[in-house]
Amino acid sequence: MSRAVFYHAGCPVCVSAEQTIADHLNEEVEKVHLGEQSKRIEEAEQSGVKSVPALVIDGQVFHINHGAALSALK
């Protein structure tokens, strides 16, 4: 089964990417607001996420635009 996770920081770029991409995928996407769920930043880093917004599908990271580096969220 495929697993998709959309990581974001709640900024306008992230919200736009969420509305444009994640909300239009045919399968369920877990949406993680790292500004509100900072305990999941390490998980995002381990998945290969360098900046948000980013979408991880089956372990492959897709960086979308460049909103904020994960280091800025710590």
N, C-alpha and C positions, 0 to 999 in steps of 0.2 A: 504494500500500500504506500502511495506517495505521501510525503509529509511536506507541507509548506509553512514557513514562519516568516512573517513580515515584521522586521524590527524597525522602530522609528523613535523619534525624540519629541514628537508632538508639534514641531515647528511647521510653518506654512508649507515648506517644500515636502516634508514628510506626509502631511495630511493630504496634499494634492496627489502625491504618489499613491497613497492608500486608496483614495477615491478613484483614481484613474486605473490603477493596475490591480491591486489586491481585491477590490470589490467586484472586479469583472472576471476573475478567474472562475472556472467552472467547478472547482472543488473548494472545500472549506479551507480557509487560511487562518491560522492562529495569528492574531495581531498583538504585538508586545510593545507597549509604550514604555521605553526604557527610562524616561523621566519619572514615571510613576512606579516602575518595577525595576529599580536599580540593582536588585539582587540578581537579575538575569543578564547583566552586562557581561559577566564572565562567561556565561553560556554563549552569548553572541560572539565574543572573542574566540572561544574555542571552536565555533562553527566557521570561523574565517571572516567574520564581519569586521571591516576596518572603519566604516563610516555608515551613517544612516541618512536617508532611508536605504534599506537593503532587504532583499527577499532571498530566503534560503529554501531551495527545493531539492529534496533528496541529497542534501549535503553540498550542493553547488550554490555558491554565493553570487547573487546578482546585485551589484552596487548600482543604485539608481540616483543619478545626479550626485551632488556632494553637498549634503546638508550640514552634518556635523561629524567630526571624528569621535570615535568612542571615548577617547581620552578626555574629551571635553565634557563628557557626561559623568565622569567619576567624581 
